[in-house]
Amino acid sequence: MSNIFLYGAHSSNALIRLELALEGISRELSLTRLPPGPLFSSTTSLKMRSNDILLLYAQNEADIEWFIQQRHNFDGFRLILILQKRSSITTNRFILLSPRLVADEETSLFTVTDYCLNICRKEKLLA
């Protein structure tokens, strides 16, 4: 079964609210929030395995640019990009991350949880 990790470029109240919202929508998902900073600098990242789901949370275009610079760290993970407000993003450069899903925090959290649940259910059937 895939692990699901939530990662933001920096710590913020918005990231904590997102974590609580995702956990509140579905009790079936086991979500681990990674600390901000270099992806593999914390002991929490030791749980990460290839093919795990990595939710990237971007509050603005600067966060997206930071993720793009760090994208070599995301190879092998199933990326889902969650934007705080899609309307505040004026560029499509996030496509360079090759996310499987791009969601808006305000309108698409149910889509994110459904996507994650479907992946986890399929893996249980195949296991």
C-alpha positions as CSV (number, residue, x, y, z in Angstrom):
1,M,0.0,0.0,0.0
2,S,1.2,3.5,-0.9
3,N,2.2,6.0,1.8
4,I,0.9,9.5,1.3
5,F,3.1,12.4,2.1
6,L,2.3,16.1,2.3
7,Y,5.1,18.5,1.5
8,G,5.2,22.3,1.4
9,A,8.1,24.6,0.5
10,H,7.8,26.3,3.9
11,S,5.7,25.8,7.0
12,S,2.5,27.8,7.2
13,N,-0.9,27.8,8.8
14,A,-2.4,27.1,5.4
15,L,-0.3,23.9,5.1
16,I,-1.5,22.8,8.6
17,R,-5.1,23.6,7.6
18,L,-4.8,21.6,4.4
19,E,-3.4,18.6,6.4
20,L,-6.4,18.8,8.8
21,A,-8.9,19.1,6.0
22,L,-7.5,16.1,4.1
23,E,-7.5,14.0,7.3
24,G,-11.0,15.2,8.0
25,I,-12.4,14.2,4.6
26,S,-11.2,10.6,4.8
27,R,-10.2,8.6,7.9
28,E,-9.0,5.9,5.5
29,L,-6.0,7.9,4.4
30,S,-2.7,7.8,6.3
31,L,-1.1,11.1,5.7
32,T,2.4,12.1,6.9
33,R,3.4,15.8,6.7
34,L,7.1,16.2,5.9
35,P,8.9,19.2,7.4
36,P,9.8,22.1,5.1
37,G,13.3,22.4,3.7
38,P,15.3,19.9,1.7
39,L,13.2,16.8,1.1
40,F,15.5,14.2,2.5
41,S,16.9,16.1,5.4
42,S,14.5,14.7,8.0
43,T,14.1,11.3,9.5
44,T,10.4,11.3,8.5
45,S,11.5,11.0,4.9
46,L,13.1,7.6,5.6
47,K,9.6,6.2,5.3
48,M,9.4,7.3,1.7
49,R,9.5,4.7,-1.0
50,S,9.4,4.8,-4.8
51,N,5.8,5.0,-6.1
52,D,4.5,6.6,-2.9
53,I,2.1,9.5,-3.3
54,L,3.6,12.9,-2.7
55,L,1.2,15.9,-2.3
56,L,3.0,19.1,-3.1
57,Y,1.4,22.2,-1.7
58,A,2.1,25.5,-3.4
59,Q,0.8,28.8,-2.0
60,N,2.3,31.0,-4.8
61,E,4.4,31.0,-7.9
62,A,7.6,31.2,-5.8
63,D,6.7,27.8,-4.2
64,I,6.2,26.3,-7.7
65,E,9.6,27.6,-8.8
66,W,11.2,26.1,-5.7
67,F,9.5,22.8,-6.5
68,I,10.7,23.0,-10.1
69,Q,14.3,23.5,-8.9
70,Q,14.0,20.5,-6.6
71,R,12.1,18.3,-9.1
72,H,15.0,15.8,-9.4
73,N,14.1,14.8,-5.8
74,F,10.6,13.9,-6.8
75,D,11.5,11.2,-9.4
76,G,9.8,7.9,-8.7
77,F,6.9,9.5,-6.7
78,R,3.3,10.0,-7.8
79,L,3.0,13.7,-7.6
80,I,-0.2,15.6,-6.9
81,L,0.1,19.4,-6.9
82,I,-2.3,21.3,-4.7
83,L,-2.5,25.0,-5.3
84,Q,-3.7,27.4,-2.6
85,K,-5.6,29.5,-5.2
86,R,-5.4,28.5,-8.9
87,S,-6.4,32.0,-9.9
88,S,-3.3,33.4,-8.3
89,I,-1.0,31.3,-10.5
90,T,-0.3,33.1,-13.8
91,T,2.0,30.5,-15.4
92,N,1.8,26.9,-16.4
93,R,5.4,26.1,-15.4
94,F,4.1,23.6,-12.8
95,I,3.6,21.2,-15.8
96,L,7.4,20.7,-15.6
97,L,6.8,18.7,-12.4
98,S,4.6,16.2,-14.3
99,P,1.9,16.0,-11.7
100,R,-0.7,13.3,-12.1
101,L,-3.3,15.7,-10.7
102,V,-3.4,19.5,-10.2
103,A,-5.9,20.5,-7.6
104,D,-7.1,23.7,-6.1
105,E,-7.3,23.8,-2.3
106,E,-10.6,25.7,-2.3
107,T,-12.5,23.5,-4.7
108,S,-10.7,20.2,-5.3
109,L,-9.9,18.5,-1.9
110,F,-12.5,15.8,-2.4
111,T,-10.9,15.0,-5.8
112,V,-7.5,14.7,-4.2
113,T,-8.8,12.3,-1.5
114,D,-10.8,10.3,-4.0
115,Y,-7.7,9.9,-6.2
116,C,-5.6,8.8,-3.3
117,L,-8.3,6.3,-2.1
118,N,-8.6,4.8,-5.6
119,I,-4.9,4.2,-5.8
120,C,-4.8,2.6,-2.3
121,R,-7.8,0.4,-3.1
122,K,-6.3,-0.8,-6.4
123,E,-3.1,-1.7,-4.6
124,K,-4.9,-3.7,-2.0
125,L,-6.7,-5.6,-4.7
126,L,-3.4,-6.3,-6.5
127,A,-1.5,-7.3,-3.3
